Amino acid sequence: MHYSISVTPDYSSKTIRGNTVIRYKVLAGQQSDYLQIDLQQPLKIDTIYYDGKLYINYPANLIQW
């Protein structure tokens, strides 16, 4: 329902830092136990919030290339 991207370039180190916020709603009759996000290297997930709370119990093998 909402997708927000914020990026900050660091010209001296030639890097980019940023974050993405994805807000979604599960439709009635379409419930699922997961949300799949496909990332390209070297992107990684470092924090997950679920229902407005920090979600720290995601699997260690969450990132698979």
C-alpha positions as a printed NumPy array, in Angstrom:
array([[  0.   ,   0.   ,   0.   ],
       [  3.011,   2.281,   0.523],
       [  6.642,   2.073,  -0.562],
       [  9.166,   4.703,   0.555],
       [ 12.88 ,   4.889,  -0.293],
       [ 15.451,   7.24 ,   1.231],
       [ 19.088,   7.373,   0.066],
       [ 22.1  ,   9.435,   1.151],
       [ 25.212,   9.407,  -1.012],
       [ 28.668,   9.768,   0.56 ],
       [ 30.762,  11.206,  -2.247],
       [ 34.08 ,  10.988,  -0.393],
       [ 33.782,   7.233,   0.261],
       [ 31.8  ,   6.57 ,  -2.938],
       [ 29.03 ,   4.751,  -1.048],
       [ 25.27 ,   5.062,  -0.711],
       [ 23.334,   4.489,   2.48 ],
       [ 19.569,   4.3  ,   2.679],
       [ 16.44 ,   2.632,   3.864],
       [ 13.193,   1.331,   2.461],
       [  9.828,   1.227,   4.194],
       [  7.231,  -1.179,   2.829],
       [  3.739,  -1.01 ,   4.272],
       [  1.246,  -3.602,   3.158],
       [ -2.107,  -5.05 ,   4.098],
       [ -3.003,  -8.728,   3.89 ],
       [ -6.368,  -9.049,   2.184],
       [ -9.154, -11.176,   3.626],
       [ -8.854, -14.743,   2.37 ],
       [ -5.254, -14.143,   1.247],
       [ -3.409, -14.791,   4.501],
       [  0.169, -15.978,   4.289],
       [  2.907, -16.701,   6.811],
       [  5.562, -14.745,   4.923],
       [  6.397, -11.773,   2.744],
       [  9.065, -12.35 ,   0.107],
       [ 11.462,  -9.521,  -0.749],
       [ 14.018, -10.135,  -3.486],
       [ 17.282,  -8.245,  -2.965],
       [ 20.373,  -7.939,  -5.114],
       [ 23.867,  -8.129,  -3.58 ],
       [ 25.088,  -6.259,  -1.524],
       [ 21.677,  -5.15 ,  -0.196],
       [ 20.713,  -6.645,   3.154],
       [ 17.983,  -6.494,   5.775],
       [ 19.214,  -5.299,   9.14 ],
       [ 15.957,  -4.411,  10.916],
       [ 12.353,  -5.563,  10.633],
       [  9.338,  -3.941,  12.266],
       [  6.051,  -5.842,  12.372],
       [  2.829,  -4.254,  13.621],
       [  4.88 ,  -1.231,  14.73 ],
       [  7.181,  -3.337,  16.932],
       [ 10.794,  -4.343,  16.415],
       [ 10.763,  -7.913,  15.086],
       [ 13.928,  -9.702,  16.202],
       [ 12.984, -13.355,  15.775],
       [ 13.452, -13.643,  12.038],
       [ 15.488, -16.654,  10.814],
       [ 19.286, -16.414,  10.685],
       [ 19.176, -17.662,   7.094],
       [ 16.795, -14.9  ,   6.058],
       [ 19.22 , -13.627,   3.427],
       [ 19.847, -16.195,   0.71 ],
       [ 21.499, -15.336,  -2.59 ]])
